[in-house]
Amino acid sequence: MDNAIALSNGQLANASPGDTMQDLFLVFTIDTKDYAIEIRYVIEIIEITPITNVPFLPDCVKGIINLRGTIIPIMDVRLRFGLPEQAYTDKTCIIVVNQGNMSLGLIVDAVQEVTTINSEQRLAPPSINSGETNYIQGVCNSAESIRLLLDCEKLMEIPGKDRG
């Protein structure tokens, strides 16, 4: 699997061990809010594609796709965050992430950019006693907006609720 990520300037960054990719984040939008995940988890970004429904999955898991011979489960991040479902647009896309042996497609409203968020820009997440926010690893207050930094590994944990 190729670990090269195309950055906004057209150059490729190779995500091999020891690289300084730890401060690079992919920023995307859900509803009107900006979120970011560490680029080291991102394999690729693809257009929204037909998704095969699989019975008895949690509501936020829309089904599976076949991506060049690999079956990838697809999670709608809007639904994972408890937001209402929304029709997909031409900006809707799937961010394919990988952690360990698991790949997952994350449906997001739009991808914004790859940006550097260094440790000085990161603030601890607010102390909220909720299991639903345990995938927030930090906050970045940029000039444009507040960005929630997501813990990709925890976000990839599929909730146990079955479809009715």
Secondary structure, DSSP 8 states (H G I E B T S, - for coil): ---EEE-TTS-EEE--TTSSGGGEEEEEEETTEEEEEEGGGEEEEEE----B--TT--TTEEEEEEETTEEEEEEEHHHHTT-------TT-EEEEEEETTEEEEEEESEEEEEEE--GGGEE-------GGGTTEEEEEE-SS-EEEEE-HHHHTS-------
